[in-house]
Amino acid sequence: MTVWNGKHPLILASQSRARQALLSNAGIAFETMPAEIDEREIQRTSGLTAPDEIASLLARQKALWVSMRQAGRIVVGADQTLALGQRLFSKPANRSEAAEQLSALAGNSHELHSAVAVAHHGKIMFETTSMARMTMRRLVPAQIDAYLDQAGAAVTSSVGAYQLEGLGVHLFGHVEGDHFTILGLPLLPLLAFLRGERLLAL
């Protein structure tokens, strides 16, 4: 079942399976076209340090990159940053980095900032950012190793080395925030915007 009213499917500028699942479950007809941008270089040259501003910038850049190559299509870009105090995390490159990230996060509260931007004809039509606060359980090295053994290669696909929708849920004691924000896409405000543009049937 689809609730999409657009002439063409929406384009999601992301390879994230979690974001794809959210749109699919909401009945949105979409295609994927990942933006070929250097996120770290854009972040470095922007001079921005606030995690919400970085997420917003990258979401816009992703949406615009695809929009400039897909004239007339509605494009959704999204990004998420993880901040533990003043430290910003990136996706771990390997198991060793994943273990280090989990060790730093264990017993502490960190923030996830998720941004979404919608572009059309190379211009941003809508953008918003939301935040969730995540409190991880205290973990000893043996517990971290056991989690890494079970989770496998998936730990390198997400910042913080966890996926709350999977085995990562076992790492947490408390979560504050919207479930969609945690998964990397502020879905409710996005749906409200699309509804206002008469692109949804519901």
LOZA-404306 format. One record per residue: residue number from 1; x, y, z of N, C-alpha, C in turn; residue in one letter. Coordinates in nm, 4 decimals, padded with zeros to 6 digits. Layout:
(NUM (X Y Z) (X Y Z) (X Y Z) A)
...
REM end
This chain:
(1 (00.0846 -00.1201 00.0000) (00.0000 00.0000 00.0000) (00.0877 00.1244 00.0000) M)
(2 (00.0515 00.2226 -00.0810) (00.1244 00.3489 -00.0827) (00.0301 00.4654 -00.0587) T)
(3 (00.0782 00.5656 00.0099) (-00.0009 00.6867 00.0335) (00.0594 00.8035 -00.0443) V)
(4 (00.1563 00.7732 -00.1305) (00.2286 00.8769 -00.2034) (00.1454 00.9286 -00.3195) W)
(5 (00.1316 01.0610 -00.3282) (00.0523 01.1236 -00.4333) (00.1381 01.1886 -00.5411) N)
(6 (00.2684 01.1873 -00.5224) (00.3558 01.2552 -00.6175) (00.3551 01.1894 -00.7543) G)
(7 (00.3867 01.2682 -00.8587) (00.3920 01.2169 -00.9956) (00.5030 01.1138 -01.0092) K)
(8 (00.6151 01.1397 -00.9413) (00.7283 01.0477 -00.9411) (00.7591 01.0089 -00.7970) H)
(9 (00.8189 00.8921 -00.7754) (00.8573 00.8545 -00.6387) (00.9541 00.9559 -00.5783) P)
(10 (00.9462 00.9732 -00.4496) (01.0422 01.0556 -00.3765) (01.1810 00.9917 -00.3925) L)
(11 (01.2860 01.0738 -00.3867) (01.4225 01.0197 -00.3876) (01.4839 01.0386 -00.2501) I)
(12 (01.5323 00.9308 -00.1928) (01.6022 00.9349 -00.0649) (01.7514 00.9355 -00.0928) L)
(13 (01.8196 01.0422 -00.0522) (01.9631 01.0563 -00.0766) (02.0425 00.9860 00.0334) A)
(14 (02.0177 00.8573 00.0493) (02.0796 00.7828 00.1584) (02.0747 00.6342 00.1295) S)
(15 (02.1764 00.5615 00.1755) (02.1753 00.4157 00.1664) (02.1320 00.3503 00.2976) Q)
(16 (02.0960 00.4322 00.3962) (02.0603 00.3806 00.5282) (01.9396 00.2879 00.5200) S)
(17 (01.9579 00.1645 00.5637) (01.8469 00.0703 00.5640) (01.7388 00.1120 00.6629) R)
(18 (01.7800 00.1730 00.7742) (01.6809 00.2170 00.8733) (01.5911 00.3253 00.8147) A)
(19 (01.6506 00.4223 00.7456) (01.5706 00.5290 00.6848) (01.4811 00.4740 00.5742) R)
(20 (01.5346 00.3828 00.4967) (01.4548 00.3222 00.3903) (01.3352 00.2477 00.4493) Q)
(21 (01.3585 00.1764 00.5589) (01.2503 00.1008 00.6226) (01.1432 00.1944 00.6764) A)
(22 (01.1837 00.3081 00.7327) (01.0861 00.4027 00.7858) (00.9946 00.4550 00.6760) L)
(23 (01.0534 00.4925 00.5624) (00.9719 00.5428 00.4515) (00.8834 00.4330 00.3940) L)
(24 (00.9397 00.3147 00.3785) (00.8628 00.2031 00.3235) (00.7454 00.1672 00.4133) S)
(25 (00.7704 00.1607 00.5438) (00.6637 00.1264 00.6380) (00.5543 00.2328 00.6430) N)
(26 (00.5908 00.3571 00.6082) (00.4932 00.4665 00.6066) (00.4184 00.4747 00.4738) A)
(27 (00.4480 00.3834 00.3827) (00.3767 00.3808 00.2560) (00.4225 00.4843 00.1556) G)
(28 (00.5463 00.5316 00.1704) (00.5997 00.6332 00.0801) (00.6699 00.5645 -00.0375) I)
(29 (00.6294 00.5967 -00.1580) (00.6981 00.5444 -00.2764) (00.8282 00.6222 -00.2939) A)
(30 (00.9410 00.5510 -00.2995) (01.0681 00.6206 -00.3104) (01.1710 00.5379 -00.3841) F)
(31 (01.2731 00.6076 -00.4315) (01.3913 00.5473 -00.4893) (01.5106 00.5983 -00.4093) E)
(32 (01.6230 00.5315 -00.4185) (01.7420 00.5775 -00.3466) (01.8494 00.6219 -00.4451) T)
(33 (01.9161 00.7307 -00.4089) (02.0302 00.7806 -00.4855) (02.1241 00.8473 -00.3861) M)
(34 (02.2208 00.7749 -00.3329) (02.3120 00.8332 -00.2343) (02.3893 00.9513 -00.2925) P)
(35 (02.4053 01.0550 -00.2126) (02.4816 01.1734 -00.2535) (02.6305 01.1431 -00.2458) A)
(36 (02.7022 01.1745 -00.3510) (02.8463 01.1503 -00.3550) (02.9202 01.2750 -00.3067) E)
(37 (02.9163 01.2958 -00.1781) (02.9816 01.4118 -00.1179) (03.0817 01.3642 -00.0138) I)
(38 (03.1808 01.4467 00.0136) (03.2805 01.4178 00.1171) (03.2321 01.4834 00.2465) D)
(39 (03.1623 01.4060 00.3282) (03.1005 01.4611 00.4484) (03.2031 01.5205 00.5443) E)
(40 (03.3117 01.4499 00.5650) (03.4129 01.4984 00.6597) (03.4783 01.6277 00.6107) R)
(41 (03.5012 01.6392 00.4808) (03.5609 01.7608 00.4268) (03.4633 01.8777 00.4361) E)
(42 (03.3367 01.8523 00.4082) (03.2349 01.9576 00.4204) (03.2261 02.0048 00.5647) I)
(43 (03.2288 01.9111 00.6568) (03.2240 01.9458 00.7982) (03.3468 02.0270 00.8382) Q)
(44 (03.4640 01.9836 00.7922) (03.5888 02.0506 00.8292) (03.5922 02.1942 00.7783) R)
(45 (03.5545 02.2145 00.6527) (03.5634 02.3479 00.5927) (03.4501 02.4404 00.6362) T)
(46 (03.3434 02.3837 00.6923) (03.2306 02.4672 00.7352) (03.2640 02.5496 00.8582) S)
(47 (03.3567 02.4983 00.9411) (03.3889 02.5664 01.0660) (03.2862 02.5432 01.1748) G)
(48 (03.1837 02.4637 01.1463) (03.0793 02.4377 01.2456) (03.1284 02.3374 01.3495) L)
(49 (03.0844 02.3570 01.4725) (03.1195 02.2638 01.5801) (02.9970 02.2084 01.6516) T)
(50 (02.8826 02.2767 01.6418) (02.7605 02.2299 01.7079) (02.7062 02.1082 01.6329) A)
(51 (02.6807 01.9974 01.7027) (02.6387 01.8748 01.6342) (02.5087 01.8882 01.5559) P)
(52 (02.4130 01.9677 01.6068) (02.2876 01.9839 01.5337) (02.3085 02.0626 01.4044) D)
(53 (02.3970 02.1614 01.4075) (02.4247 02.2410 01.2880) (02.4989 02.1585 01.1830) E)
(54 (02.5879 02.0716 01.2279) (02.6603 01.9847 01.1350) (02.5636 01.8875 01.0675) I)
(55 (02.4753 01.8270 01.1458) (02.3767 01.7341 01.0893) (02.2880 01.8058 00.9883) A)
(56 (02.2451 01.9264 01.0214) (02.1596 02.0038 00.9318) (02.2321 02.0377 00.8015) S)
(57 (02.3570 02.0819 00.8128) (02.4355 02.1146 00.6938) (02.4501 01.9947 00.6017) L)
(58 (02.4837 01.8791 00.6574) (02.5056 01.7605 00.5760) (02.3763 01.7099 00.5137) L)
(59 (02.2656 01.7199 00.5857) (02.1357 01.6810 00.5289) (02.1028 01.7697 00.4087) A)
(60 (02.1269 01.8998 00.4213) (02.1018 01.9919 00.3096) (02.1910 01.9596 00.1904) R)
(61 (02.3184 01.9374 00.2173) (02.4126 01.9116 00.1081) (02.3772 01.7831 00.0331) Q)
(62 (02.3352 01.6822 00.1051) (02.2947 01.5574 00.0406) (02.1723 01.5784 -00.0477) K)
(63 (02.0717 01.6477 00.0067) (01.9496 01.6730 -00.0698) (01.9787 01.7571 -00.1934) A)
(64 (02.0609 01.8598 -00.1798) (02.0919 01.9477 -00.2923) (02.1738 01.8771 -00.3989) L)
(65 (02.2699 01.7946 -00.3573) (02.3542 01.7240 -00.4539) (02.2680 01.6386 -00.5462) W)
(66 (02.1745 01.5644 -00.4890) (02.0875 01.4791 -00.5705) (01.9877 01.5638 -00.6491) V)
(67 (01.9315 01.6657 -00.5866) (01.8315 01.7504 -00.6526) (01.8868 01.8163 -00.7785) S)
(68 (02.0124 01.8577 -00.7741) (02.0741 01.9211 -00.8903) (02.0902 01.8232 -01.0062) M)
(69 (02.0829 01.6953 -00.9788) (02.0993 01.5930 -01.0823) (01.9693 01.5238 -01.1180) R)
(70 (01.8625 01.5573 -01.0456) (01.7315 01.4964 -01.0692) (01.6260 01.6072 -01.0745) Q)
(71 (01.6259 01.6784 -01.1854) (01.5369 01.7949 -01.2010) (01.3910 01.7567 -01.1810) A)
(72 (01.3237 01.8361 -01.1020) (01.1810 01.8172 -01.0807) (01.1429 01.7142 -00.9774) G)
(73 (01.2400 01.6404 -00.9241) (01.2090 01.5362 -00.8265) (01.2164 01.5910 -00.6841) R)
(74 (01.1356 01.5343 -00.5958) (01.1409 01.5661 -00.4533) (01.2504 01.4796 -00.3919) I)
(75 (01.3480 01.5432 -00.3271) (01.4627 01.4710 -00.2715) (01.4718 01.4933 -00.1213) V)
(76 (01.4909 01.3863 -00.0480) (01.5068 01.3929 00.0974) (01.6503 01.3568 00.1340) V)
(77 (01.7165 01.4484 00.2031) (01.8493 01.4219 00.2570) (01.8409 01.4141 00.4077) G)
(78 (01.9226 01.3311 00.4690) (01.9199 01.3170 00.6149) (02.0600 01.2916 00.6665) A)
(79 (02.0836 01.3319 00.7898) (02.2121 01.3050 00.8527) (02.1925 01.2985 01.0037) D)
(80 (02.2868 01.2323 01.0699) (02.2797 01.2188 01.2153) (02.4188 01.2329 01.2743) Q)
(81 (02.4277 01.3061 01.3838) (02.5538 01.3176 01.4564) (02.5354 01.2647 01.5977) T)
(82 (02.6440 01.2146 01.6540) (02.6448 01.1655 01.7915) (02.7469 01.2467 01.8693) L)
(83 (02.7024 01.3034 01.9802) (02.7908 01.3864 02.0621) (02.7905 01.3370 02.2057) A)
(84 (02.9097 01.3147 02.2582) (02.9292 01.2839 02.3996) (03.0050 01.4032 02.4570) L)
(85 (02.9315 01.4932 02.5208) (02.9936 01.6181 02.5638) (03.0415 01.6954 02.4430) G)
(86 (03.1698 01.7289 02.4388) (03.2265 01.8022 02.3260) (03.2806 01.7104 02.2165) Q)
(87 (03.2772 01.5808 02.2398) (03.3323 01.4877 02.1413) (03.2263 01.4445 02.0417) R)
(88 (03.2591 01.4590 01.9127) (03.1734 01.4101 01.8058) (03.2262 01.2760 01.7563) L)
(89 (03.1369 01.1808 01.7369) (03.1747 01.0474 01.6931) (03.1479 01.0303 01.5439) F)
(90 (03.2301 00.9488 01.4790) (03.2074 00.9050 01.3417) (03.1874 00.7545 01.3430) S)
(91 (03.1500 00.6977 01.2285) (03.1342 00.5527 01.2220) (03.2695 00.4866 01.2483) K)
(92 (03.2727 00.3844 01.3317) (03.4003 00.3152 01.3580) (03.4487 00.2441 01.2325) P)
(93 (03.5784 00.2477 01.2098) (03.6347 00.1849 01.0901) (03.6501 00.0344 01.1052) A)
(94 (03.6583 -00.0112 01.2295) (03.6823 -00.1540 01.2527) (03.6361 -00.1915 01.3931) N)
(95 (03.6546 -00.3174 01.4294) (03.6105 -00.3654 01.5603) (03.6816 -00.2936 01.6742) R)
(96 (03.8098 -00.2674 01.6576) (03.8854 -00.1997 01.7626) (03.8282 -00.0613 01.7913) S)
(97 (03.7979 00.0137 01.6864) (03.7387 00.1468 01.7053) (03.5981 00.1359 01.7636) E)
(98 (03.5236 00.0337 01.7231) (03.3897 00.0127 01.7783) (03.3976 -00.0128 01.9288) A)
(99 (03.4933 -00.0935 01.9710) (03.5111 -00.1225 02.1132) (03.5478 00.0034 02.1904) A)
(100 (03.6327 00.0869 02.1315) (03.6727 00.2113 02.1973) (03.5539 00.3047 02.2129) E)
(101 (03.4708 00.3148 02.1087) (03.3533 00.4012 02.1166) (03.2562 00.3516 02.2244) Q)
(102 (03.2321 00.2234 02.2271) (03.1401 00.1679 02.3266) (03.1941 00.1869 02.4675) L)
(103 (03.3237 00.1737 02.4841) (03.3851 00.1944 02.6149) (03.3661 00.3386 02.6610) S)
(104 (03.3771 00.4339 02.5672) (03.3593 00.5750 02.6017) (03.2137 00.6078 02.6330) A)
(105 (03.1220 00.5443 02.5625) (02.9796 00.5732 02.5802) (02.9201 00.5026 02.7016) L)
(106 (02.9774 00.3891 02.7402) (02.9220 00.3084 02.8494) (02.9156 00.3874 02.9796) A)
(107 (02.7984 00.3828 03.0436) (02.7775 00.4514 03.1698) (02.7505 00.5999 03.1563) G)
(108 (02.7433 00.6496 03.0330) (02.7226 00.7934 03.0105) (02.5997 00.8187 02.9243) N)
(109 (02.5571 00.9449 02.9205) (02.4477 00.9882 02.8333) (02.5056 01.0660 02.7160) S)
(110 (02.4626 01.0304 02.5959) (02.5052 01.1040 02.4776) (02.3832 01.1512 02.4000) H)
(111 (02.4067 01.2381 02.3039) (02.2979 01.2960 02.2262) (02.3090 01.2562 02.0798) E)
(112 (02.1950 01.2218 02.0219) (02.1839 01.1991 01.8789) (02.1074 01.3170 01.8186) L)
(113 (02.1651 01.3810 01.7206) (02.0998 01.4913 01.6498) (02.0701 01.4440 01.5078) H)
(114 (01.9427 01.4363 01.4740) (01.9020 01.3901 01.3414) (01.8394 01.5047 01.2636) S)
(115 (01.8853 01.5219 01.1404) (01.8359 01.6301 01.0556) (01.7785 01.5736 00.9268) A)
(116 (01.6779 01.6406 00.8738) (01.6211 01.6045 00.7448) (01.6015 01.7321 00.6651) V)
(117 (01.6252 01.7237 00.5342) (01.6056 01.8369 00.4451) (01.5393 01.7871 00.3172) A)
(118 (01.4500 01.8685 00.2630) (01.3815 01.8345 00.1383) (01.4188 01.9381 00.0330) V)
(119 (01.4642 01.8898 -00.0824) (01.5033 01.9792 -00.1908) (01.4202 01.9521 -00.3153) A)
(120 (01.3998 02.0585 -00.3950) (01.3265 02.0489 -00.5216) (01.3833 02.1538 -00.6152) H)
(121 (01.4182 02.1124 -00.7358) (01.4782 02.2043 -00.8327) (01.6018 02.2748 -00.7758) H)
(122 (01.6806 02.2025 -00.6963) (01.8047 02.2584 -00.6448) (01.7888 02.3590 -00.5336) G)
(123 (01.6721 02.3640 -00.4705) (01.6482 02.4560 -00.3591) (01.5892 02.3801 -00.2410) K)
(124 (01.6267 02.4216 -00.1210) (01.5735 02.3588 00.0001) (01.4323 02.4117 00.0261) I)
(125 (01.3391 02.3189 00.0374) (01.1992 02.3536 00.0637) (01.1639 02.3415 00.2115) M)
(126 (01.2348 02.2530 00.2808) (01.2007 02.2237 00.4209) (01.3212 02.1621 00.4888) F)
(127 (01.3399 02.1938 00.6163) (01.4426 02.1281 00.6952) (01.4087 02.1380 00.8435) E)
(128 (01.4510 02.0383 00.9175) (01.4322 02.0403 01.0627) (01.5328 01.9453 01.1268) T)
(129 (01.5575 01.9677 01.2538) (01.6506 01.8839 01.3306) (01.5870 01.8472 01.4638) T)
(130 (01.6082 01.7254 01.5086) (01.5563 01.6821 01.6379) (01.6664 01.6101 01.7142) S)
(131 (01.6458 01.5956 01.8453) (01.7497 01.5386 01.9301) (01.6933 01.4326 02.0230) M)
(132 (01.7715 01.3279 02.0455) (01.7376 01.2234 02.1427) (01.8559 01.2065 02.2370) A)
(133 (01.8272 01.1777 02.3631) (01.9331 01.1562 02.4624) (01.9341 01.0083 02.5015) R)
(134 (02.0497 00.9483 02.4888) (02.0650 00.8048 02.5086) (02.1577 00.7775 02.6261) M)
(135 (02.1147 00.6963 02.7207) (02.1979 00.6615 02.8352) (02.2338 00.5139 02.8281) T)
(136 (02.3624 00.4887 02.8094) (02.4090 00.3517 02.7959) (02.4410 00.2923 02.9332) M)
(137 (02.4173 00.1653 02.9484) (02.4496 00.0947 03.0714) (02.5998 00.0955 03.0941) R)
(138 (02.6384 00.0753 03.2197) (02.7800 00.0524 03.2481) (02.8164 -00.0854 03.1951) R)
(139 (02.9228 -00.0920 03.1189) (02.9621 -00.2179 03.0558) (03.1075 -00.2495 03.0876) L)
(140 (03.1344 -00.3734 03.1206) (03.2723 -00.4167 03.1399) (03.3245 -00.4665 03.0051) V)
(141 (03.4560 -00.4747 02.9877) (03.5131 -00.5173 02.8591) (03.4563 -00.6499 02.8076) P)
(142 (03.4296 -00.7436 02.8962) (03.3769 -00.8733 02.8525) (03.2380 -00.8581 02.7897) A)
(143 (03.1581 -00.7668 02.8437) (03.0250 -00.7435 02.7865) (03.0346 -00.6767 02.6504) Q)
(144 (03.1272 -00.5830 02.6364) (03.1476 -00.5174 02.5077) (03.1940 -00.6191 02.4036) I)
(145 (03.2869 -00.7059 02.4413) (03.3350 -00.8088 02.3493) (03.2219 -00.9025 02.3082) D)
(146 (03.1377 -00.9399 02.4039) (03.0265 -01.0301 02.3733) (02.9304 -00.9645 02.2751) A)
(147 (02.9029 -00.8341 02.2959) (02.8137 -00.7627 02.2047) (02.8748 -00.7562 02.0643) Y)
(148 (03.0036 -00.7233 02.0563) (03.0705 -00.7142 01.9273) (03.0716 -00.8488 01.8547) L)
(149 (03.0880 -00.9567 01.9303) (03.0836 -01.0902 01.8711) (02.9472 -01.1176 01.8085) D)
(150 (02.8429 -01.0818 01.8806) (02.7065 -01.1085 01.8342) (02.6655 -01.0165 01.7199) Q)
(151 (02.7010 -00.8882 01.7292) (02.6573 -00.7902 01.6300) (02.7339 -00.8014 01.4992) A)
(152 (02.8581 -00.8455 01.5044) (02.9352 -00.8659 01.3828) (02.9675 -00.7364 01.3089) G)
(153 (02.9710 -00.7455 01.1758) (03.0125 -00.6330 01.0914) (02.9183 -00.5133 01.1006) A)
(154 (02.7976 -00.5339 01.1501) (02.7004 -00.4245 01.1579) (02.7485 -00.3101 01.2463) A)
(155 (02.8419 -00.3370 01.3366) (02.8851 -00.2319 01.4292) (02.9600 -00.1197 01.3570) V)
(156 (03.0130 -00.1470 01.2390) (03.0850 -00.0422 01.1664) (02.9947 00.0396 01.0743) T)
(157 (02.8671 00.0068 01.0709) (02.7748 00.0775 00.9816) (02.7007 00.1907 01.0501) S)
(158 (02.7189 00.2049 01.1811) (02.6471 00.3087 01.2552) (02.7415 00.3814 01.3497) S)
(159 (02.7251 00.5108 01.3590) (02.8026 00.5892 01.4543) (02.7709 00.5410 01.5951) V)
(160 (02.8721 00.5274 01.6794) (02.8504 00.4755 01.8135) (02.8562 00.3248 01.8212) G)
(161 (02.8642 00.2581 01.7060) (02.8777 00.1121 01.6979) (02.7550 00.0356 01.7467) A)
(162 (02.6377 00.0999 01.7407) (02.5166 00.0292 01.7814) (02.3999 00.0660 01.6909) Y)
(163 (02.3008 -00.0217 01.6891) (02.1754 00.0017 01.6196) (02.0636 -00.0333 01.7179) Q)
(164 (01.9914 00.0680 01.7596) (01.8896 00.0459 01.8626) (01.7811 -00.0500 01.8160) L)
(165 (01.7572 -00.0549 01.6854) (01.6537 -00.1439 01.6344) (01.6991 -00.2890 01.6303) E)
(166 (01.8253 -00.3129 01.6642) (01.8788 -00.4491 01.6665) (01.9345 -00.4839 01.8031) G)
(167 (02.0471 -00.5533 01.8057) (02.1068 -00.5975 01.9319) (02.1524 -00.4807 02.0184) L)
(168 (02.1717 -00.3633 01.9577) (02.2158 -00.2463 02.0333) (02.1218 -00.2064 02.1453) G)
(169 (01.9961 -00.2470 02.1372) (01.9002 -00.2116 02.2410) (01.9444 -00.2651 02.3776) V)
(170 (02.0199 -00.3743 02.3796) (02.0642 -00.4334 02.5056) (02.1683 -00.3479 02.5773) H)
(171 (02.2255 -00.2511 02.5088) (02.3300 -00.1684 02.5682) (02.2751 -00.0552 02.6534) L)
(172 (02.1442 -00.0288 02.6423) (02.0894 00.0933 02.7009) (02.0036 00.0710 02.8243) F)
(173 (02.0127 00.1695 02.9141) (01.9303 00.1685 03.0338) (01.8163 00.2673 03.0250) G)
(174 (01.8356 00.3750 02.9470) (01.7321 00.4785 02.9389) (01.7463 00.5534 02.8073) H)
(175 (01.6315 00.5865 02.7487) (01.6287 00.6605 02.6228) (01.5247 00.7705 02.6318) V)
(176 (01.5630 00.8912 02.5922) (01.4696 01.0041 02.5875) (01.4676 01.0578 02.4453) E)
(177 (01.3506 01.0540 02.3841) (01.3417 01.1102 02.2499) (01.2578 01.0265 02.1565) G)
(178 (01.2340 01.0823 02.0407) (01.1521 01.0223 01.9374) (01.2240 00.9020 01.8749) D)
(179 (01.1523 00.7927 01.8595) (01.2113 00.6715 01.8015) (01.2654 00.6977 01.6609) H)
(180 (01.1952 00.7779 01.5832) (01.2387 00.8072 01.4471) (01.3678 00.8893 01.4474) F)
(181 (01.3798 00.9776 01.5446) (01.5032 01.0557 01.5582) (01.6208 00.9629 01.5846) T)
(182 (01.6000 00.8653 01.6694) (01.7056 00.7704 01.7033) (01.7490 00.6913 01.5801) I)
(183 (01.6541 00.6605 01.4934) (01.6852 00.5843 01.3726) (01.7394 00.6724 01.2606) L)
(184 (01.7472 00.8039 01.2834) (01.8138 00.8909 01.1880) (01.7269 00.9659 01.0907) G)
(185 (01.5941 00.9716 01.1154) (01.5058 01.0449 01.0252) (01.3874 01.1014 01.1035) L)
(186 (01.3819 01.2343 01.1248) (01.2671 01.2942 01.1944) (01.1417 01.2791 01.1074) P)
(187 (01.0758 01.1659 01.1190) (00.9715 01.1275 01.0244) (00.8435 01.2086 01.0373) L)
(188 (00.7982 01.2351 01.1588) (00.6700 01.3037 01.1740) (00.6703 01.4443 01.1141) L)
(189 (00.7712 01.5285 01.1407) (00.7727 01.6590 01.0741) (00.7891 01.6474 00.9228) P)
(190 (00.8620 01.5466 00.8756) (00.8743 01.5260 00.7313) (00.7386 01.4933 00.6703) L)
(191 (00.6640 01.4038 00.7348) (00.5310 01.3688 00.6843) (00.4379 01.4891 00.6862) L)
(192 (00.4477 01.5716 00.7898) (00.3635 01.6908 00.7982) (00.3927 01.7854 00.6809) A)
(193 (00.5204 01.8002 00.6477) (00.5561 01.8857 00.5344) (00.5005 01.8280 00.4042) F)
(194 (00.5215 01.6987 00.3808) (00.4742 01.6365 00.2583) (00.3226 01.6428 00.2474) L)
(195 (00.2555 01.6307 00.3607) (00.1095 01.6405 00.3620) (00.0660 01.7815 00.3235) R)
(196 (00.1382 01.8818 00.3754) (00.1082 02.0202 00.3418) (00.1283 02.0512 00.1951) G)
(197 (00.2173 01.9753 00.1293) (00.2419 01.9923 -00.0137) (00.1482 01.9049 -00.0974) E)
(198 (00.0533 01.8406 -00.0330) (-00.0443 01.7526 -00.0975) (00.0198 01.6342 -00.1692) R)
(199 (00.1283 01.5865 -00.1094) (00.1984 01.4722 -00.1671) (00.1606 01.3405 -00.1014) L)
(200 (00.0785 01.3472 00.0028) (00.0340 01.2276 00.0729) (-00.1187 01.2178 00.0706) L)
(201 (-00.1656 01.0936 00.0647) (-00.3094 01.0717 00.0602) (-00.3718 01.0668 00.1992) A)
(202 (-00.2900 01.0523 00.3018) (-00.3398 01.0441 00.4400) (-00.3001 01.1673 00.5174) L)
REM end
